[in-house]
């Protein structure tokens, strides 16, 4: 299926993701201080609601039982 064939019920459910985090309505692109002249990757997804913002900027790893791994070759 091509992206042109996908339709959303309302443009109000479109959300931006930048560096793995949803941008909430009170955050402007200008506030992100994106580097001028550089390519910036963002994702646009259809999602009715957003997860609650975490004031510390990190997930509670104890509750989720999440672990991460990084391999550098």
N, C-alpha and C positions, 0 to 999 in steps of 0.2 A: 504494500500500500504506500503510495506517495504521500508526502506531507500535505500536498494540496487537496487530497481527498479527505483528510481528517478535518472535522469541524468541532468547534467547542460551542457550548450552549450560550456563553456570554464572554465578552472580552474581560470582564471583571474577575474571571477565575485564572487568568494568565499570570504566572509568577516567574520572577527572575531568580536564578541561582548563580551566585558568584563565589568562587573559591569554596565550593561545597556548602554554602549557607544560603538559605532563602533570604532575599531582600524584603524586608517588611515595608509597608506603605509609608512610613515616616523617614525612610532612608532615600536620599536622592543620589543619583549617579555622581553629581559633583562632590558630595560628601565622601565618596570613596577615594577621592584624589587619584584617579586613574592616570597612569603615565601618558603624557601627550606623545603622539607619533608612534605608539606601540600598539600591537594587537592585544585586545582584551577578550578573553573567552567567557561568555556567559551562556547559560542554558535557559530556554523558555519552556515552561511546562504548564499544563492545565491542571490546576489543583484547587478544589473548593476552599479549603482552609489551610492555614499555615501552622506549623508547629510553634509553640510558645517560645519567644526568644529567651535565651539563657543569659542572665546578667553577667555571668563570668565568661561567656563566650565559649564554653566547653560543655560537652555532655557529661552527665553523671555516669561514669563508667561502672560504678558499683551496681547501680540499678539495672543497667543494660547487659552487664556481663560481657562487654565488648573488649576485644583485644585487637591491636594493630601490629602490622609487621612491615618493615621496610628492608628491601634488599638493594644494595648498591654494588654493581659489578665494575 
